[in-house]
């Protein structure tokens, strides 16, 4: 078996919101691809797009969602049906069974029982090919849903084509944000219509509306396969057509084989031995998830040059851009892992970080696709420092140095960007518990580690000690929220007193998705110093 054969993309889709259990969807994608696809069982706009316990599929959605809480942007869907044309998403859904479902990273297949249609999908980074196998019927349809919040579709029957755009998003986009798409079929339309919300609009071949879509009809033989070639762009229709060329002249099976090869190449950088089949499946299924994000948010122009639509200022600019990542969630393990296993990728990510700073004035902390107000810390500094100290080069490190230093003295336009409570932190040596800055102890600990990383980066860049010694000093700020009475990290008020009452088991409050027993150990850069605090050893550090 090849590594991709061990991957179960349905792992984690048996979600439970109340328990924060699962929370994944089966992404049909290439590693770090710009566009993913997924079967959609839940309603439009639901972050839990696919539920394992669901029994109906209502669409096959292009998605850019990194997490259900952050939700999606730039989404649209395709959906086949037979018989009567049904537009409403609640009514059109078809029963399906996992017994008739194949879910792999590079390939998805499912039987839609209500319509007797098999749908297959295989992707490239910015395009995908659908293969619909229809029964014998004069009423075979494919529905294109551009979703609500403002969308557009245009029928071009002479080219078997539909173009359009979707603006649906969950935040973090400029005013001119659009995801432009093109869908090209290999079979002429019998009829073609545009629709608004859930009703066909007669006599029109294009429609701009709050919720627009299109429906095309075919006459099919039993077992006839109709292909749809789909691509999108955040730049323009012309760029979407250019992205469609990723499919080349390949057949469905050839695109599928290339996707399988790409996944095997990336997954096989690690070979595991000695485990059970279930353990190996768990390993490669988890590695598949690691290799999905951050997303390549860049495209190739007519000259083959790397360009990107900036989710920060709305301009089309040269160079790399990556997004859909929260550094609080990934700085501890994912990015150090990339530095070890995928260093070439991480060099491009660093260029993308420099571009984000140049385009927005701040480094991203949670981006999807632009800055989002989620989580805490100043963890971009750790990612920048770790990459450079481990040998990454070929990007604008001077811009990144300016960016990490700026973070040490500035709050950002959102609480998650820059350092929320930075003036307290720099003046008192900690973020106080009683000044209205939430998760204050967690912020203090993470800012201290970030300061250590800034200091180490400064030394590697040959910065004068007089310029960087302040960061070494501030890296010891973790000691200011250590309570000797409990030998634990504890909220501290502006007047220097510790919070009271205090329970080390209390979730949240002064901490982030954890409690004092978790965060007391968050001193990655001075383990001996933490040992000395806990054991009361007096030592000059």
N, C-alpha and C positions, 0 to 999 in steps of 0.2 A: 504493500500500500504506500501511496505517496502522502506527504503531510496533509494536503488539502482534503484527502479522503477521511481524515480523522475529525475534521471540523464539523461541528453541529451548530449551524447558525441560529437554530431555534432555542439553544440554551439561553436561559434568562428571560424568555418571553412569557413565562407563566408568572405574570406580575401581580403584585398586591400593593396598591397604593398605601394603605394604612400601615403596612409593615416595611415599606420601601424595599420591596422584594422584587427581583427580576429587573424590570425597567429597561430592557433592551428590545430591539426589533431585528428581524433577519435582514441585514443589509446585503443587497446584491450589488457588489462593487469590486473595484480593484483597490489594492493598497493605496491609501491616502487619496483616493479618487475625488475629483471635483463634484461629481454627481453620484448619488446612490439611488437604488430603487428598493421598494419594499411592498409586499402585499398589505393592503389597508383593510383591517377589520373594524376599526372604530371610526367614529364620526369625524368629519372634516374639522381640523383644528385640535383634535385630541392628541396630546403628547404621547399617550400610550397607544401608538398607531396600530400595533398588532398584538393581539392577546391570544395566547396558546389555547385558552379555553373557549374562544369564539368559534362559531360554526358558519359564519358568512363572511365573504370577501366582497367589498364594494368598490374597489379600485386597486390599481397598481401604480403606486405613487413615486414620482421622483422626489427624493427627500434630501435635506441637508441637516437633519436634526442630530445634534450631539448628545442630547439628553432629554427626557420627557419634561423636565422642569424648565429648561431653556426653550424647548419646543422648536418649531421648524421655521423655515423661510424659503421663498422661491419654489414652492411646491405646485405640481400639477399631476394629473393622473390619466391613465388609459384604462379602458375597461371594455371587454367584448361581451356581446349578448346576442341572443336569437329570439325570434318571435316579435312581440310588440316592443317598440322602443320605449324604454323607461329611463327617465333622467334622474329623478329624485334619488338621492344616495341611500335613503332608508328603504326604498322600495326595490331598487335595482340589485341589491346584494344577492349573491348566489351562495347556496350551501356548498361547503367543501369539507373534506376529511383529510386528516394528516396521513391516512393510509394512501391517499392519492396525491401526495405532496412531496416534492424533492427540493430540499433547501441547502444549497451550497454557496460558498462565497461568490463564485463566478457564474452560477447558474441556478435558476429557480423554475420549477414546473408545478402546475397544479391543475386539477380537473374541476371545472365549475359545473356542478351537477345540474343546476336549474336550467342551464343553457346548452349542455352537452358540448362544451368548448374546453379545450386544453390551452392554457396559456403558458408560454415559456419566455424567459428573459435572460439575456447574457449581456454584460456591460463592457465598455472601455472606460477610460478615465472621465470622458466628457460626453459620451454617447452610449447608446444601447440598441440592441436589436430585440424585437418581440417576434414571436412565432405563435400565431393563433391557429389551432386546428379546429375547423368548423364541421358541423354535420351538413347534410344536404338540406339547403333551405334557400328561399328567396329573400329572407329577412335576417341576414347576418349583419351585425352592427359593431362598430368600434366607437366608443364614446371618449372624447377628450375633454376633461374637466379642468379648466384653468383656475378654479377655486374663487373664493370671494375676496373682498377687500380691494377690488379693482382688478379687472383682467380684460383681455382682448383676444379674439380669435379671427382668423381669416381663412376661408376656403379657397384653394387653388386647384379645382378638379382637373384642369389640363395637365397638371404635374403630379396628380394623386397626392396632393400635399395639403397640410394644415400648418399655418404658422400662428404664433400668438405670444402673449406674455402674461405672466402672473406677477402681482406685487405683494402677494400675501406674505406676511412676516410676523415675527413676535418681538420685534425691536432690534436695535443695533444696526439700522440702515439709514443712508442719506435719503433725501426727498426724491431723488431721481431713480431710486432702486427699481429694477425690473429684472426678471429672469426671462429672457427671450427663448422661445423653443420652436423647433421645426420637427414635423412628423411626416415622413414620406412612406407611402405604401407601395407594394409591388403589384397592385391590382386596381383597376379603374373603379371609381365609385358608381353605383347605380343611382343613388341620390346622396345629397349632402346638405346638411342644415346647420345653422347656428342656433344656440339656445341661451335663454336668460333664466337663471335660477333653476326652474324645473319645467320650462315650457319652450317649445320651438318658436323661433321668431320667423314668420313667413316672409319670403321675398328678399332676404338679405344673405349676402355671402361673407359679410364680416360684421363684427359686433364688439363694441367697447362698452362694458357694463360693470356694475358692481360684482356680478358673478356671471361670467360668460363661459360658453363651452361650444363644442361642435360634435356632430354625429354623422358618421359616414356609413352607407349601406352597401353591402355586397350580395351577390348571388353566388352561392358556393355549392360545390359537389361534396359528397360524403368524404370526410378525411382531407379536404383541401386545406392547404396551409397558406395563410396570408401573413406576410411579413410587414412589420413596421420598423423603419429606421428612425431613431429619435436622438436628438441632441439639443443642448441648450447652451446659452451664454449669458453672462451678466453684463456683456458689453454691447451686443447688437444682434440683429437678425443675420447680418452678413457673417459675423463671427460664429453664430450658431451653425450656419451652413458649413463654415470652415471646420468646426468641431465635428460635424457629421462625417467628415472625411477620415476620421479615426477608424471608421468601419471599413474603409477602402472598398474593394470589390469582394470582400470575404463573404462566404456563406454563414449562416447561423452557426453551424457546427465548427467552422474555422474560427469564428470569433470566440466561441466557447472554449476551444482547445487552446487558443492563445491566452485567454484569461486563466485557465487552469495552470498553464505553464508559469505565468507571472506569479500566481499565488504560491506555487510549489517552490519557485526560486526564493521568494522572501521568507516563507515559513521554514525552508530547509536550512537556513543559516544556523538553526539550532536543531540538533539531533538528540533525542532523548532515548534512554535505554532503561530497562529494568522495571518499568512500571507495568501495571495491568493495562488491558485495552481501554478500559474506562478512564484510567488515569492519563493515558496518552491522549485520548479524545478530549479530556478536560484541558490538558495543557495546550493543544493546538487550537482548541476553540477559544481559549483565553488569548492566545497569541494573535489570532485573527482579529479579535476586538482591539488589541493594542495597535495593530497596524492599520486601522481605519482612520485614526485621527492623529495629528491635526490634518485638516483637509487642504488639498492643493487648490487654493483660490486664485489660480492664474491660468492663462490661456496662451496660445501661440498665434501671433498675428500673421498677415499675408506673407511676411518675410521670414517667418519661422522664429521670430524673436519673442521672448517671454514678456508678456504684459499682464496687467491685472486691472480690474475695476476696483477702485478703492472703496471699501465699505466705511471709510472714515470721512472722505471728502467728496465722493461721487465722481472723481475723475478717472480716466483711463491712463495708467502710468506704466513705465517700464519696470521690469524686475519681478521678483518672486513675492508672493503673498500666501500665507497659510492662516487658517482660522478654525473655528469650532473646537476650542480647547480651553479648559479652565486650569490654570497653572497650580492653584491650590490643590487640585486633584492629582496633578501629574508631576510636580517638581521633585517629589521624593524618589520616584522609581522610574517612571516612563522615560523622562528625558535623559537621566543617566544611562538607562538601557539603550536608548537611541545612540548615545555617544559611543557606546561599546560595540553595538551591533549594526547600526545604520548611520555611520558618521557622515557619509556624503549627503544623505538626506538632511541631517541636522545643520550642515553648513548652509543649505538653502533656507532652512527655517530661520537661521540667524539673520540672513539677508532680509527675509520677510519681516522679522522683528524690527530691524533698522528702518525698513520702509514704513512700518506702522508708526514708529516714533516720528519720522519726518512728515507723515501725513496727518497725524492727530495730536502731536505734542506729548504723547505718553506711550509707554509700552503697554501692551495688552496684559490683562490678568485673567479675564474671562471674555473671550471674543466669540461672537456668533451672529452675523459675520463681523460686525464692528464691536465696540466696547459694550459690555453688558454689566449691569449692576448686580453682581452675584459673587458671593464668597469674599474672602479677606486676604490680607497679606501683601507682600511686595515681592512675590516669588519669581517674577521675571528676572530679577537680579541673579538668583541662583542658577537659572537656566542659561543666562548669558555667560556667567562666570564659569560654570561647569564645562560648557562647550569649548570656550577658549583655552581653559587650563588643560583640557584633554586633547588639544591640538587642532581644533577646527579653525580654518582660516579662509580667506577669499571673500570677505564681506566687510562692511564698514564698521569695524570695531570702535572707531573713534565716535561715531554717532551713538553706538550702544553704550559706550562709557558715559557720554553726556546724559543719556537717557537714565541709566541706573543712578547716577549722581543726582539728577533732578528729582527722582522719586524720593530721595532721602530728605528732601526739604519741602515737598509740595503735596497737597491734596489734589486729587484729580477732579474732572467734571462729574464723575460718579464716585460713590464711596469705595467701590472696588478697585478704582484706578488711582495710581499714586499711593499715598499713605494717609488713610483716614485717621485723624487724631495726631498727625505728625508733630505739631507744635508742642503738644503735651509730652510726646515721646522724647523729643530732642531736649526739652527744658528740664523735665522731671526725671527722665530716664525710664519712663513707663507710660502707658496709656491708662489714665485713672478709671476706676470702676464707676464713679458717680458723676461723670460729666456728660453722659448721654451718648458715648461712643460704645456701641455694642461689641461684644466679643473681645473685650479690651485686653485680657491676659493673653489670649491666643494671638492677637495682633502684636503685642509686645514681644512675645517669643519669636514670632516669625520675622518681625522687623529686625530683631537682634541677629538672627541667622543670616538674613539678607545683608545686613551691614558687614558681617564677617566675609560674605562672598564678595561684596564690593571691595573690601580691603584686599582680599587675595587677588582679585582681578587687577586692582590698581598696582599691586606689587609686580604682577606678571607683565603689565604694560610699562613698567619703569617709571611710574608716577612718584614724585618726591614724597618721602615719609611725612613731611610737614603737611602735605595735602591729604594724605589718606589715614593718618594716625587717628583722626576723629572716628573713623569707621571701626577701627580695632577697639577703641574705647567703648563705642556704643554697642558693639557685639556682646559686651558683658552686661548689658541692660537686663538680661534675663534674670540676673540675681535680684533685681529690685522687686520682682513679684514672687519671690520665694519666701514663704512664711516659715520661720524657724520653729514656730509652735507646733505646726502640723507636719513639717518637713515636706510640704507640697506647694505647688504654685497656687496662688490665691489672689482674687481681686483686691486691688489696693486703691484707696480713695485719694483724692487730690491732696488732702492734708497729711498723707503719709500713713494713716491708719488702714488696717486691713478690713475688708468687707465683713460684716456680721449681720445675721448669722451666716455660717458657711458650712456647706456640705460638699465633701469631695466627690460625691456621687451625683451631684446635680448636673443634669445634661444642659448644654448650652449656656446661657447667661454670660458669664465671663469667657466662655470657651466656644469653639466652633465644632458642632457635630461631635461633641465629646464632653468629657468632664475633666476635673483636675487630675484624676488618676491616669487619664490618657496623656494630657498635655504636660504633666510634670517632666516627662522624659523628652520633651521637644527641645533639646539642647544638643543638636547634632555636632556642633563645632567645638564644644568644650565639655566632653564627657567627664574628664577628671574633675573639672570645676564643679560639675553637678554632684559628683560623688562626694566631694569635699563638703559641699553645702549640706547634703543629706546626712552625712556622718559627723558634721560639726567640726571638721578639720580646718584649722586656720592655716591658710596658705596664700601667699601673695602671688596672684596671677598677673 
